[in-house]
Amino acid sequence: MPERDPPRALRPYGVAPDLYDLIYGGQTADVEFYVARARAGAPAGGGSGPVLEVACGNGRVLVPTRAAGVDVDGLDADLAMLDDARRRLDAQGLKARLAQADMRDFTLPRRYDLITIPFNTFCHNLTQADQLATLRCCREHLEGGGALVFDVFFPDPVRLGEHDGTPRVAIEHPHPAGAGRVRVLDAVTSDPVEQVLHARRTVEIVGEDGRITATHLIEWDLRWVWKAEMELLLAAAGFQRREVEGRTGAREGFARKDRPDASGSLLWTAWKD
């Protein structure tokens, strides 16, 4: 593959596996979608060969994909998350190739019929150069006829204008241990010129008596991508055949929508022809 300049370090998401599970462990609708897509292989493309999940984290999607019998590899920049993914695989008697790597600049020995980037993770690329590097690297690792499938949140212009840094409840659900609740508050600001959101998240563990027993702070940035901009990015990365559909958000069931709107996600599929 052609040499590249060393990529600028991404701002780390910085969430430990157990805390990640407290926040997102109950979100399975998109998992069901990506497992089914992995079992089907490259849609309208090259069959059901090996699959790569980019930014696989601690295996929220990858482990059930492997459990479904799919030949799936994973990569992620966070070693702690990969170690937890291996632990989860081992607990089910499963094996998968996992690599610590940056999604913008990785080299793996295999080529894939399908590459996926679930759960808005593509948005951690904070510049167009980062986005193009990720798309090109993924394309280089696809077999001919293979597909890249990924979802990104659909930016709501009204909500973007309301991002004033005020903490608001974003997620709340029963604690998985059965006592109390997990409450997540996000304080978000946005830069409409750079198209970057900055989120300061507070995760509160609330006891049955209503008292907060633990607090965790996380900060991260995301860059949103307009639909027309993504079409240009995919074309510039060499994907001449592509399609997009609207989806509800992962917390809302990840169901297909008749048309994209500001309350959901865009699901992109791009083929290497």
C-alpha positions in Angstrom: 0.0 0.0 0.0 1.2 3.6 -0.6 3.1 5.3 2.2 1.2 8.0 4.2 2.3 10.7 6.5 1.9 9.7 10.1 -1.7 10.5 11.1 -2.5 13.1 13.7 -3.5 11.4 16.9 -7.3 11.3 17.4 -8.6 12.5 20.7 -9.3 9.3 22.7 -12.8 8.4 23.7 -11.3 7.3 27.0 -14.0 5.1 28.5 -13.2 1.9 30.3 -14.9 -1.3 29.2 -17.1 -1.7 32.3 -18.3 1.9 32.1 -19.0 1.5 28.4 -21.1 -1.5 29.2 -23.0 0.5 31.8 -23.9 3.1 29.2 -24.5 1.0 26.1 -24.8 -2.6 27.1 -28.6 -2.6 26.6 -28.4 -1.3 23.1 -28.9 -4.3 20.8 -31.0 -3.2 17.9 -28.1 -2.1 15.7 -26.2 -5.3 16.8 -29.0 -7.4 15.3 -28.7 -5.5 12.1 -24.9 -5.7 11.8 -24.9 -9.4 12.6 -27.5 -10.1 9.9 -25.5 -8.0 7.4 -22.3 -9.8 8.3 -24.0 -13.2 7.8 -25.2 -12.0 4.4 -21.8 -10.8 3.4 -21.4 -7.9 0.9 -24.9 -6.9 -0.1 -25.3 -7.3 -3.9 -21.6 -8.0 -4.0 -19.1 -10.7 -3.4 -20.8 -13.3 -1.2 -20.3 -14.1 2.5 -16.5 -14.2 3.0 -14.5 -12.7 5.8 -15.7 -9.6 7.6 -13.7 -6.8 9.3 -15.3 -4.6 12.0 -13.4 -1.3 12.3 -13.4 0.2 15.8 -14.8 -3.0 17.3 -14.3 -1.8 20.9 -14.9 -4.5 23.5 -17.0 -6.6 21.2 -20.5 -5.2 21.6 -21.1 -6.1 17.9 -18.2 -8.3 17.2 -18.8 -11.0 19.8 -22.4 -11.8 18.7 -21.2 -11.7 15.1 -18.6 -14.3 15.8 -21.1 -16.3 17.9 -23.3 -16.4 14.8 -20.6 -18.2 12.9 -19.2 -15.3 10.9 -15.5 -15.3 10.1 -14.9 -11.8 11.6 -11.8 -9.8 12.5 -11.7 -6.7 14.6 -9.5 -3.7 15.0 -9.5 -0.9 17.6 -7.1 1.8 18.8 -7.9 1.0 22.5 -5.9 -1.9 23.9 -8.1 -2.2 27.0 -11.2 -2.5 25.0 -9.6 -5.2 22.8 -8.5 -7.1 25.9 -12.0 -7.1 27.1 -13.3 -8.3 23.7 -10.8 -11.2 23.9 -12.1 -12.0 27.4 -15.7 -12.0 26.1 -14.8 -14.3 23.2 -12.9 -16.7 25.5 -15.9 -16.9 27.8 -18.0 -18.3 24.9 -15.2 -20.5 23.6 -14.8 -18.3 20.5 -11.7 -16.9 18.7 -11.3 -13.9 16.4 -8.3 -12.0 15.0 -8.1 -8.7 16.9 -5.6 -5.9 16.0 -4.7 -2.7 17.8 -4.7 -0.1 15.0 -5.8 3.4 13.9 -8.8 3.2 11.6 -7.1 5.8 9.3 -3.9 3.9 8.9 -3.9 0.1 9.3 -2.4 -2.8 7.4 -3.9 -6.3 7.8 -2.9 -9.4 5.9 -6.4 -10.3 4.8 -8.9 -8.8 2.4 -12.6 -8.7 3.2 -15.9 -9.1 1.5 -17.5 -6.8 4.1 -16.1 -4.1 6.4 -18.3 -2.4 8.9 -18.0 0.7 11.1 -21.0 0.7 13.5 -22.4 3.1 16.0 -21.3 6.6 14.7 -17.6 5.7 15.2 -16.7 7.1 11.8 -17.5 10.5 13.3 -14.4 10.4 15.5 -12.5 11.4 12.4 -12.4 15.2 13.0 -11.2 16.4 9.6 -11.9 15.6 6.0 -8.3 14.3 5.7 -9.0 11.9 8.5 -12.3 10.8 6.9 -10.7 10.2 3.5 -7.8 8.3 5.1 -10.2 5.9 6.8 -12.4 5.4 3.7 -9.3 4.8 1.5 -7.8 2.4 4.0 -11.0 0.4 4.2 -11.3 0.3 0.5 -7.7 -1.1 0.2 -8.7 -3.9 2.5 -11.9 -4.9 0.5 -12.0 -7.7 -2.1 -13.4 -6.7 -5.5 -17.1 -6.4 -5.2 -16.8 -6.1 -1.4 -18.8 -3.5 0.6 -18.1 -1.0 3.3 -21.2 -0.4 5.6 -21.3 2.2 8.3 -23.7 4.5 10.0 -23.4 8.2 11.1 -25.8 10.4 12.9 -27.9 12.7 10.9 -27.2 16.3 12.1 -30.3 18.2 13.2 -29.8 21.9 12.5 -32.3 22.8 15.2 -30.5 20.8 17.9 -27.1 22.0 16.7 -28.3 25.5 17.5 -29.3 24.4 21.0 -25.9 23.1 21.9 -25.1 25.6 24.6 -23.2 23.4 27.1 -26.2 22.8 29.4 -26.2 19.3 30.8 -29.2 17.3 29.6 -30.2 13.7 30.3 -29.3 11.7 27.2 -29.7 8.1 28.5 -31.3 6.6 31.6 -32.0 3.0 32.4 -32.0 0.5 35.2 -28.6 -0.6 36.5 -27.7 -4.0 35.0 -26.9 -5.3 38.5 -30.5 -4.8 39.4 -30.3 -2.0 41.9 -30.6 1.6 41.1 -30.2 3.4 37.8 -27.6 4.6 35.3 -28.2 8.2 34.3 -26.2 9.9 31.6 -26.1 13.7 31.1 -24.4 15.3 28.1 -23.3 18.9 28.0 -22.7 19.6 24.3 -21.3 22.5 22.3 -20.9 22.6 18.5 -18.7 24.5 16.0 -20.8 25.0 12.9 -17.7 26.0 10.8 -15.6 22.9 11.7 -18.7 20.7 12.0 -17.4 19.4 15.3 -19.4 18.6 18.5 -17.7 18.6 21.8 -19.4 16.5 24.4 -18.8 16.5 28.2 -20.6 13.5 29.6 -21.4 12.8 33.2 -22.4 9.2 34.1 -24.2 9.0 37.4 -24.9 5.8 39.3 -28.0 6.4 41.2 -29.0 4.2 44.2 -32.5 3.0 44.9 -32.9 5.8 47.4 -32.2 8.4 44.7 -28.7 9.3 45.9 -25.8 9.4 43.5 -23.3 6.8 44.5 -20.7 7.3 41.8 -19.9 9.8 39.0 -17.8 9.4 35.9 -16.7 12.1 33.5 -16.0 11.5 29.8 -15.1 14.0 27.1 -14.9 13.5 23.3 -15.4 15.2 19.9 -17.3 14.1 16.9 -17.5 15.6 13.4 -20.8 15.4 11.6 -21.0 14.8 7.9 -23.7 16.2 5.6 -25.2 13.8 3.1 -23.8 15.6 0.0 -20.4 15.8 1.7 -20.3 12.1 2.4 -21.2 11.4 -1.3 -18.2 13.4 -2.3 -15.9 11.8 0.3 -16.8 8.3 -0.9 -16.3 9.3 -4.5 -12.9 10.8 -3.7 -11.9 7.6 -1.8 -12.7 5.5 -4.9 -16.2 4.3 -4.1 -18.1 4.9 -7.3 -21.1 2.8 -6.4 -22.9 3.7 -3.1 -26.3 4.0 -1.5 -27.7 5.5 1.6 -30.9 5.0 3.7 -32.4 6.6 6.7 -32.5 4.7 10.0 -33.8 5.5 13.4 -31.0 5.8 16.0 -29.5 2.8 17.8 -31.5 3.6 20.9 -34.7 3.9 18.9 -34.5 0.5 17.3 -32.3 1.1 14.2 -35.3 0.5 11.9 -35.3 1.6 8.3 -37.1 4.8 7.5 -38.8 6.0 4.3 -36.5 9.0 4.2 -33.7 10.4 6.3 -34.6 13.1 8.8 -33.0 14.8 11.8 -34.2 12.2 14.3 -32.0 9.3 13.2 -29.0 8.0 11.3 -27.7 7.6 7.8 -26.6 4.1 6.9 -24.1 4.1 4.0 -23.1 1.2 1.8 -20.2 1.6 -0.7 -18.8 -1.1 -3.0 -15.4 -1.6 -4.3 -16.0 -2.2 -8.0 
